[in-house]
Amino acid sequence: GRDEDADGESALVVYENLRARPRAWWVGRVVPVTDEYGVDAIRLGRLRDGARWDVASTAFATPDDDLGELATTEPGSGPVTILKASDGDIQVTSEAPRSGLVVVSELHHPGWRATVDGQPAAVLRVDHAVMGVRVPSGRHEVSLHFEPTSLMLGAGVSSLAALITLWCLVSGGSRRPRTGRDE
């Protein structure tokens, strides 16, 4: 029930990253930036106007995304609760004081699909590498599911190949090679 010193034991130092973000969080402001600028801003921690960038309240997205009012909303944060986080399946609830973005610390890939309260929603690439989903004000459930086209295509090709192989085995096994002799 207690720690005792042992011969040859050295002191243990535990480091904690106090700036680490949780698995998911809400931000109230999204700044449209090019990839080059986004990487520099993340590296330097500064916005175009010289203001400090805070990952907890402001996210970067590509200028091509339809950000609407999110591009002009003030920075802010709100509670996000993780309901489920497993391979290819993430569910969270957000208590958004106003429209915003739920940012999920999972690498963005075009195969991710999202819903907000069961309705399809766009998955944005934010902060150069992770995912974000727009949410209106109030309490909402956000679900993300990984369904890449490449996986579906690969499953289809594999199934077709298995069927062709099975057909070849079945049809080839019922035929006997002809020997030229009548029996």
RAJOWO-V124535 format. One record per residue. RES is the residue in one letter. NEAR is the number of other C-alpha atoms within 8 Angstrom. Layout:
RES/NEAR  RES/NEAR
//
This chain:
G/2  R/3  D/4  E/4  D/5  A/5  D/4  G/4  E/6  S/4  A/4  L/4  V/4  V/4  Y/4  E/4  N/5  L/4  R/4  A/5  R/7  P/6  R/8  A/13  W/14  W/17  V/17  G/16  R/16  V/15  V/10  P/11  V/10  T/9  D/8  E/6  Y/8  G/12  V/9  D/8  A/12  I/10  R/6  L/6  G/9  R/11  L/9  R/6  D/5  G/6  A/7  R/7  W/10  D/7  V/6  A/11  S/12  T/14  A/12  F/12  A/15  T/11  P/8  D/4  D/8  D/5  L/8  G/6  E/6  L/13  A/10  T/8  T/9  E/6  P/9  G/11  S/11  G/11  P/9  V/12  T/8  I/11  L/8  K/8  A/8  S/6  D/5  G/8  D/11  I/13  Q/12  V/13  T/12  S/15  E/11  A/15  P/7  R/8  S/11  G/14  L/14  V/14  V/13  V/10  S/9  E/7  L/7  H/10  H/5  P/5  G/8  W/12  R/12  A/13  T/11  V/12  D/7  G/7  Q/6  P/8  A/10  A/8  V/10  L/10  R/12  V/13  D/10  H/10  A/8  V/13  M/14  G/12  V/13  R/10  V/11  P/9  S/10  G/9  R/8  H/11  E/11  V/13  S/12  L/12  H/10  F/9  E/10  P/9  T/7  S/6  L/8  M/9  L/8  G/8  A/8  G/8  V/8  S/8  S/8  L/8  A/8  A/8  L/8  I/8  T/8  L/8  W/9  C/8  L/8  V/8  S/8  G/8  G/7  S/6  R/6  R/5  P/4  R/5  T/4  G/4  R/5  D/3  E/2
//
